[in-house]
Amino acid sequence: MKNQEIPYKIYLDEQEMPKEWYNVRADMKQKPAPLLNPATLKPMTAEELRPVFCDELIQQELDDTTAYIPIPEDIRNFYKMYRPSPLVRAYCLEQKLQTPAKIYYKFEGNNTSGSHKLNSAIAQAYYAKHQGLKGVTTETGAGQWGTALSMACAYLELDCKVYMVKVSYEQKPFRREVMRTYGASVTPSPSNTTKVGQKILEQHPGTTGSLGCAISEAVEVATSNEGYRYVLGSVLNQVLLHQSIIGLESKIAMDKYGIKPDIIIGCAGGGSNLGGLISPFMGEKLRGEADYRFIAVEPASCPSFTRGKFAYDFCDTGMICPLAKMYTLGSGFIPSANHAGGLRFHGMSSILSQLYHDGFMEATAVEQTSVFEAAEQFARIEGILPAPESSHAIRVAIDEAMKCKETGEEKTILFGLTGTGYFDMVAYEKFHNGEMSDYIPTDEDLQVGFDGIPKFSGNEF
């Protein structure tokens, strides 16, 4: 097929769908630093993680050497309801931009949850069910992860308790109601229902919340209720493993038509979409088989990569979770309430942080009004209303395509369209009404978060 004209949409059949996840850590010479027990500052053991995570997920979390991990048949059967997802050639966008660049996007919004999050939600719910648990707890920011997990839990008849960042709970009532439709209980965070939530409210009265706050509450509930475990939609190694199906499908589809991307772009909040999209391509780069340019795109209002510190930090505001070495703004950092585009986590995946630190990828931060300009442009040209998170990648994909127009280079660009924005209309409304502003934290704002990063020997930054 290598000489055939590239169709608008490249679909794989069920037989071509990957049967294994790819673990990029196996090909990393410099492995991500291990999670640390905050009390002993020693690497967390499987036994120490057992009260928090499901047993099989702990093994996946700690596995730095196994390159390919089989996807259980039951999970693959669930995937078949919405996978393989299409790889789309953005012919209309290329024509409108008058660019010589070839633009492709992997569209993950063709399921009811509206995003890529379902890829890991069903895996984590499956392992919880397989272990005989009653249910799971989690946090959610913009709501895609909570929606996906509630769907997976409904399918497997598991209880699902979601702590939703308060500002999103209030701004996105329909996303909240989708979760409740699938049987999940949804609590705005921080709340008075947990000890850590009460403490955060005492220290920060009137706070609009953060993912760090919601994580603390979800972990407390999981560890204090028998038969429950905590699950997370991003950041963790296991999540990037599950999301590798995005990149694996993308590579299979591109190889099928002899396409090699020059630039691969993904939005970056905690790292699940970006890590999943780039994993197999990054593996080739790490093994010296091919070279690609990887760009992580984050919001200027929550700039973990571009302005954060590479250090061990808590993953949660309540400081009850293990320490992870990552690019972080400090677990006490809370994004401005006017930040509408998701990607609100204060830190970044340890895998991606290590790859970025070692120079295998680059990062850029973009302001939210320019993100929504790109989202609107994309919707009008390509016919898909993108999620604000995805639109960060769209912004930079357009920018890179315009650079090609200036230079005449025919580069091939691949970006991740993580989902749809139909539950994000309050943010679109603010943009259209001219009520959206570009808040960029000052160095003084960020220093407040940095001051809370744990200080111990070997954690200098």
C-alpha positions as CSV (number, residue, x, y, z in Angstrom):
1,M,0.0,0.0,0.0
2,K,3.0,2.3,0.3
3,N,2.4,3.9,-3.2
4,Q,-1.3,4.3,-2.8
5,E,-3.0,7.7,-2.1
6,I,-3.4,8.2,1.6
7,P,-7.1,8.1,2.6
8,Y,-8.7,10.7,4.8
9,K,-9.1,8.1,7.5
10,I,-6.9,5.1,8.0
11,Y,-8.8,2.3,9.8
12,L,-7.2,-0.9,11.1
13,D,-9.3,-4.0,11.4
14,E,-9.8,-5.9,14.7
15,Q,-7.1,-8.4,13.8
16,E,-4.5,-5.5,13.5
17,M,-5.3,-4.2,16.9
18,P,-2.3,-4.6,19.3
19,K,-2.4,-7.6,21.6
20,E,0.3,-6.3,23.9
21,W,1.0,-2.9,25.6
22,Y,4.5,-1.5,25.1
23,N,6.5,-0.5,28.1
24,V,9.0,2.2,27.0
25,R,10.9,1.9,30.3
26,A,12.4,-1.3,29.0
27,D,14.3,0.7,26.4
28,M,15.3,3.6,28.6
29,K,19.0,3.4,29.6
30,Q,18.3,6.0,32.4
31,K,15.2,4.5,34.1
32,P,12.7,6.7,35.8
33,A,13.5,7.2,39.5
34,P,11.5,4.9,41.8
35,L,8.7,6.0,44.0
36,L,9.9,6.8,47.5
37,N,8.3,6.1,50.9
38,P,8.0,9.6,52.4
39,A,8.7,8.3,55.9
40,T,11.8,6.3,55.1
41,L,12.9,7.9,51.7
42,K,13.5,4.4,50.4
43,P,12.0,2.9,47.2
44,M,8.4,1.8,47.7
45,T,7.9,-2.0,47.7
46,A,5.0,-3.9,46.3
47,E,3.9,-4.7,49.8
48,E,3.8,-1.0,50.8
49,L,1.8,-0.1,47.7
50,R,-0.7,-2.9,48.2
51,P,-3.2,-0.9,50.4
52,V,-3.5,1.7,47.7
53,F,-3.3,-0.1,44.3
54,C,-4.5,-3.4,42.8
55,D,-1.9,-6.2,42.9
56,E,-1.5,-6.6,39.2
57,L,-1.2,-2.9,38.6
58,I,1.5,-2.7,41.2
59,Q,3.5,-5.2,39.2
60,Q,3.0,-3.1,36.1
61,E,4.0,0.0,38.0
62,L,7.3,-1.4,39.1
63,D,8.2,-3.3,35.9
64,D,11.2,-1.5,34.3
65,T,12.4,-4.4,32.1
66,T,9.5,-6.1,30.3
67,A,9.1,-4.5,26.9
68,Y,5.7,-6.0,26.0
69,I,2.9,-6.9,28.4
70,P,-0.1,-9.0,27.1
71,I,-3.5,-7.3,27.1
72,P,-6.0,-9.7,28.6
73,E,-8.6,-10.9,26.2
74,D,-11.5,-9.4,28.2
75,I,-9.9,-6.0,27.9
76,R,-9.3,-6.4,24.2
77,N,-12.9,-7.4,23.7
78,F,-14.0,-4.2,25.5
79,Y,-11.5,-2.2,23.3
80,K,-13.3,-3.6,20.2
81,M,-16.3,-1.5,21.0
82,Y,-14.4,1.7,20.0
83,R,-11.0,0.6,18.9
84,P,-9.0,0.6,16.7
85,S,-9.5,4.4,16.6
86,P,-9.0,6.2,13.3
87,L,-5.8,7.9,12.1
88,V,-7.0,11.0,10.2
89,R,-5.2,12.9,7.5
90,A,-6.1,16.6,8.0
91,Y,-6.4,17.4,4.3
92,C,-8.9,20.2,4.9
93,L,-6.7,21.8,7.5
94,E,-3.6,21.5,5.2
95,Q,-5.5,23.1,2.4
96,K,-6.8,26.0,4.5
97,L,-3.3,26.7,5.9
98,Q,-1.7,26.4,2.5
99,T,1.1,24.5,4.0
100,P,3.3,21.8,2.4
101,A,3.2,20.0,5.7
102,K,1.3,16.7,6.0
103,I,-0.8,16.7,9.1
104,Y,-2.2,13.6,10.8
105,Y,-4.1,13.2,14.0
106,K,-5.0,10.1,16.1
107,F,-8.7,10.6,17.1
108,E,-9.5,9.2,20.6
109,G,-12.9,10.8,21.0
110,N,-15.1,8.2,19.4
111,N,-16.5,6.7,22.6
112,T,-19.1,7.9,25.1
113,S,-16.5,9.0,27.6
114,G,-15.2,11.3,24.8
115,S,-11.5,10.8,25.4
116,H,-8.5,8.4,25.4
117,K,-9.0,7.9,29.2
118,L,-11.1,4.8,28.6
119,N,-8.1,2.9,27.5
120,S,-6.7,2.8,31.0
121,A,-10.0,3.0,32.9
122,I,-11.1,-0.4,31.6
123,A,-7.7,-2.0,32.4
124,Q,-7.6,-0.7,35.9
125,A,-11.3,-1.6,36.6
126,Y,-10.6,-5.1,35.1
127,Y,-7.8,-5.8,37.5
128,A,-9.8,-4.5,40.4
129,K,-12.7,-6.8,39.5
130,H,-10.3,-9.7,38.9
131,Q,-8.9,-9.2,42.4
132,G,-12.4,-9.5,43.9
133,L,-12.7,-5.9,45.1
134,K,-15.9,-4.0,45.8
135,G,-15.0,-0.8,44.1
136,V,-12.4,1.9,43.3
137,T,-11.9,5.6,44.2
138,T,-10.3,8.3,42.0
139,E,-10.0,12.0,41.3
140,T,-10.9,13.9,38.1
141,G,-10.2,17.4,36.9
142,A,-12.0,18.3,33.7
143,G,-14.0,15.1,34.1
144,Q,-12.8,12.9,31.2
145,W,-11.1,10.4,33.5
146,G,-14.0,10.3,35.9
147,T,-16.4,9.7,33.0
148,A,-14.3,6.9,31.6
149,L,-13.8,5.2,34.9
150,S,-17.5,5.4,35.7
151,M,-18.2,3.7,32.3
152,A,-15.7,0.9,33.0
153,C,-17.0,0.3,36.5
154,A,-20.6,0.2,35.3
155,Y,-19.6,-2.4,32.7
156,L,-17.9,-4.6,35.3
157,E,-20.4,-3.8,38.1
158,L,-17.9,-2.1,40.4
159,D,-18.6,0.8,42.8
160,C,-17.0,4.0,41.7
161,K,-16.3,7.0,44.0
162,V,-15.1,10.1,42.2
163,Y,-13.6,13.3,43.7
164,M,-13.9,16.1,41.2
165,V,-11.9,19.3,41.3
166,K,-14.4,21.8,42.7
167,V,-14.1,24.4,39.9
168,S,-14.7,21.8,37.3
169,Y,-17.6,20.3,39.3
170,E,-19.3,23.7,39.1
171,Q,-18.3,24.6,35.6
172,K,-19.0,21.2,34.0
173,P,-22.3,19.9,35.4
174,F,-23.1,17.8,32.4
175,R,-19.8,15.9,32.7
176,R,-20.7,15.3,36.3
177,E,-24.1,14.0,35.4
178,V,-22.7,11.5,32.8
179,M,-20.6,10.0,35.7
180,R,-23.8,9.8,37.8
181,T,-25.7,8.2,34.9
182,Y,-23.1,5.4,34.9
183,G,-23.6,4.9,38.7
184,A,-20.6,6.8,40.1
185,S,-20.9,9.0,43.2
186,V,-19.3,12.4,42.5
187,T,-18.0,14.7,45.3
188,P,-16.6,18.2,44.7
189,S,-13.0,18.5,46.1
190,P,-11.8,19.6,48.6
191,S,-14.8,18.4,50.6
192,N,-15.7,18.0,54.3
193,T,-16.2,14.2,53.8
194,T,-12.5,13.4,54.4
195,K,-10.0,14.4,57.0
196,V,-7.5,15.6,54.4
197,G,-10.3,17.6,52.7
198,Q,-11.2,19.3,56.0
199,K,-7.6,20.2,56.6
200,I,-7.1,21.7,53.1
201,L,-10.3,23.7,53.5
202,E,-9.0,25.0,56.9
203,Q,-5.7,26.1,55.3
204,H,-7.2,27.4,52.0
205,P,-10.8,28.5,52.7
206,G,-12.7,29.1,49.5
207,T,-10.2,27.2,47.4
208,T,-11.4,26.1,43.9
209,G,-9.4,22.9,44.4
210,S,-6.8,21.0,42.4
211,L,-6.0,17.5,41.2
212,G,-3.6,17.3,44.1
213,C,-6.4,17.9,46.6
214,A,-8.7,15.4,44.9
215,I,-6.0,12.7,44.9
216,S,-5.5,13.1,48.6
217,E,-9.2,12.6,49.3
218,A,-9.5,9.6,46.9
219,V,-6.5,7.9,48.4
220,E,-7.8,8.4,52.0
221,V,-11.2,6.9,51.1
222,A,-9.6,3.9,49.3
223,T,-7.3,3.1,52.2
224,S,-9.9,3.5,54.9
225,N,-12.6,1.3,53.3
226,E,-12.2,-2.4,53.0
227,G,-12.5,-3.8,49.4
228,Y,-11.5,-0.6,47.7
229,R,-8.4,0.5,45.9
230,Y,-7.3,3.8,44.4
231,V,-6.9,4.2,40.6
232,L,-5.4,7.2,38.7
233,G,-5.9,8.4,35.1
234,S,-2.5,9.8,34.4
235,V,1.1,10.2,35.6
236,L,1.7,6.6,36.8
237,N,3.8,4.2,34.8
238,Q,0.9,1.7,34.5
239,V,-1.3,4.4,32.9
240,L,1.3,5.2,30.2
241,L,1.6,1.5,29.6
242,H,-2.1,1.1,28.9
243,Q,-2.2,4.2,26.8
244,S,0.6,2.9,24.6
245,I,-2.2,1.3,22.5
246,I,-2.6,4.8,21.0
247,G,0.9,5.0,19.7
248,L,1.0,1.3,18.7
249,E,-2.1,1.7,16.5
250,S,-0.8,5.0,15.1
251,K,2.5,3.3,14.1
252,I,0.8,0.3,12.6
253,A,-1.4,2.5,10.5
254,M,1.4,4.7,9.3
255,D,3.7,1.8,8.5
256,K,0.9,0.4,6.5
257,Y,1.1,3.3,4.1
258,G,4.9,4.0,4.4
259,I,4.4,7.2,6.4
260,K,7.1,8.4,8.8
261,P,6.3,11.3,11.1
262,D,8.9,14.0,11.5
263,I,7.2,15.7,14.5
264,I,4.9,14.1,17.1
265,I,2.9,16.5,19.3
266,G,0.8,15.8,22.4
267,C,-0.8,17.9,25.1
268,A,0.8,17.4,28.5
269,G,-1.0,17.5,31.8
270,G,0.1,14.4,33.7
271,G,1.4,12.6,30.7
272,S,-1.1,9.8,29.8
273,N,-2.0,10.9,26.2
274,L,1.5,12.2,25.3
275,G,3.2,9.1,26.8
276,G,0.8,6.8,25.1
277,L,1.1,8.5,21.7
278,I,4.9,8.7,21.6
279,S,5.9,5.4,23.3
280,P,6.6,3.1,20.3
281,F,8.2,6.0,18.4
282,M,10.3,6.9,21.4
283,G,11.3,3.3,21.7
284,E,12.8,3.4,18.2
285,K,14.6,6.6,19.0
286,L,16.0,5.1,22.3
287,R,17.2,2.0,20.4
288,G,18.8,4.2,17.7
289,E,16.5,2.8,14.9
290,A,14.9,6.1,13.9
291,D,14.7,9.8,15.0
292,Y,11.7,11.9,15.7
293,R,11.1,15.3,17.2
294,F,8.7,15.1,20.2
295,I,6.9,18.2,21.5
296,A,5.0,18.2,24.8
297,V,2.5,21.1,24.9
298,E,1.3,22.4,28.3
299,P,-0.7,25.4,29.5
300,A,1.2,28.5,30.4
301,S,-0.9,28.7,33.6
302,C,0.3,25.3,34.8
303,P,3.8,25.0,33.3
304,S,5.3,21.8,34.9
305,F,7.8,21.1,32.2
306,T,8.9,24.5,31.1
307,R,9.1,26.2,34.5
308,G,9.0,23.4,37.0
309,K,11.7,21.7,39.0
310,F,13.0,18.2,38.4
311,A,12.8,16.8,42.0
312,Y,11.1,14.3,44.2
313,D,7.7,15.7,45.3
314,F,4.4,14.5,46.6
315,C,1.8,13.7,44.0
316,D,-1.0,15.1,46.2
317,T,-1.7,18.2,48.1
318,G,-2.4,16.3,51.4
319,M,1.1,14.8,51.2
320,I,-0.1,11.3,51.9
321,C,1.1,9.6,48.6
322,P,4.6,8.4,47.7
323,L,7.2,10.8,46.5
324,A,7.7,10.8,42.7
325,K,10.7,12.3,40.9
326,M,9.2,14.5,38.2
327,Y,9.0,18.0,36.9
328,T,6.8,19.7,39.4
329,L,5.4,23.0,40.5
330,G,5.0,21.8,44.0
331,S,2.1,19.8,45.4
332,G,0.6,22.9,46.9
333,F,0.4,24.7,43.5
334,I,-3.2,25.4,42.6
335,P,-3.9,26.7,39.0
336,S,-5.8,29.9,38.6
337,A,-9.6,29.5,38.7
338,N,-9.8,31.2,35.2
339,H,-7.7,28.3,33.7
340,A,-10.3,26.6,31.5
341,G,-8.3,24.1,29.5
342,G,-7.7,21.1,31.8
343,L,-4.2,19.8,32.2
344,R,-4.2,21.0,35.8
345,F,-1.8,18.6,37.5
346,H,1.2,20.2,39.3
347,G,3.6,17.4,38.2
348,M,4.4,15.3,35.2
349,S,4.9,11.5,34.6
350,S,8.2,10.3,35.9
351,I,8.8,8.5,32.6
352,L,8.3,11.7,30.5
353,S,10.2,13.8,33.1
354,Q,13.2,11.6,32.7
355,L,13.0,11.6,28.9
356,Y,12.7,15.3,28.9
357,H,15.5,15.8,31.4
358,D,17.7,13.5,29.2
359,G,17.0,15.6,26.1
360,F,14.8,13.1,24.1
361,M,11.9,15.5,23.9
362,E,11.1,19.1,24.1
363,A,8.3,21.1,25.7
364,T,6.5,24.4,25.1
365,A,3.8,26.3,27.0
366,V,0.9,28.1,25.3
367,E,-1.7,30.6,26.5
368,Q,-5.3,29.6,26.7
369,T,-6.8,32.2,24.4
370,S,-4.5,31.1,21.6
371,V,-5.5,27.5,22.4
372,F,-9.2,28.2,22.0
373,E,-8.5,30.2,18.8
374,A,-6.9,27.0,17.4
375,A,-9.8,24.9,18.7
376,E,-12.3,27.1,16.9
377,Q,-10.3,27.1,13.7
378,F,-10.0,23.3,13.8
379,A,-13.7,22.8,14.5
380,R,-14.6,25.0,11.5
381,I,-12.2,23.3,9.2
382,E,-12.1,19.7,10.2
383,G,-15.6,19.4,11.7
384,I,-14.7,18.1,15.1
385,L,-15.2,20.1,18.3
386,P,-12.0,19.4,20.2
387,A,-11.5,19.1,23.9
388,P,-9.5,22.1,25.3
389,E,-6.8,19.7,26.4
390,S,-6.4,18.4,22.8
391,S,-6.4,21.9,21.5
392,H,-3.1,22.6,23.1
393,A,-1.6,20.0,20.6
394,I,-3.7,21.5,17.8
395,R,-2.2,25.0,18.5
396,V,1.4,23.8,18.2
397,A,0.6,21.5,15.2
398,I,-0.8,24.5,13.3
399,D,2.2,26.6,14.4
400,E,4.6,23.9,13.1
401,A,2.7,23.6,9.8
402,M,2.9,27.4,9.3
403,K,6.7,27.2,9.9
404,C,6.8,24.7,7.0
405,K,4.8,27.1,4.9
406,E,7.5,29.7,5.6
407,T,10.4,27.4,4.8
408,G,8.8,25.2,2.2
409,E,9.7,22.0,4.1
410,E,7.3,19.1,3.6
411,K,7.4,17.7,7.1
412,T,4.9,15.1,8.4
413,I,3.2,16.1,11.6
414,L,1.3,13.7,13.9
415,F,-0.6,14.9,16.9
416,G,-3.0,13.4,19.4
417,L,-6.6,14.5,19.3
418,T,-7.4,13.2,22.8
419,G,-11.2,13.8,22.8
420,T,-14.2,16.0,22.1
421,G,-15.2,19.2,23.8
422,Y,-18.9,18.9,24.0
423,F,-18.9,19.0,27.8
424,D,-16.6,22.0,27.8
425,M,-19.0,24.6,26.4
426,V,-18.7,26.9,29.4
427,A,-15.1,27.4,28.5
428,Y,-16.0,28.0,24.8
429,E,-18.7,30.4,26.0
430,K,-16.2,32.4,28.0
431,F,-13.9,32.5,24.9
432,H,-16.6,33.7,22.6
433,N,-17.8,36.3,25.1
434,G,-14.3,37.7,25.5
435,E,-14.3,36.8,29.2
436,M,-11.3,34.5,28.9
437,S,-7.9,35.9,29.9
438,D,-4.4,34.6,29.8
439,Y,-3.1,34.1,33.4
440,I,0.6,33.3,33.6
441,P,1.9,32.7,37.1
442,T,4.7,35.0,38.2
443,D,8.0,33.6,39.5
444,E,6.8,34.6,43.0
445,D,3.5,32.6,42.5
446,L,5.5,29.5,41.5
447,Q,8.0,29.9,44.4
448,V,5.1,29.3,46.8
449,G,4.8,25.8,45.4
450,F,8.5,25.2,45.1
451,D,8.9,26.1,48.8
452,G,6.7,23.0,49.6
453,I,8.9,20.5,47.7
454,P,10.4,18.1,50.3
455,K,14.0,19.0,51.2
456,F,16.4,16.1,51.9
457,S,19.8,15.0,50.8
458,G,19.8,14.2,47.1
459,N,16.7,16.2,46.3
460,E,18.4,19.4,45.5
461,F,17.0,21.5,42.6
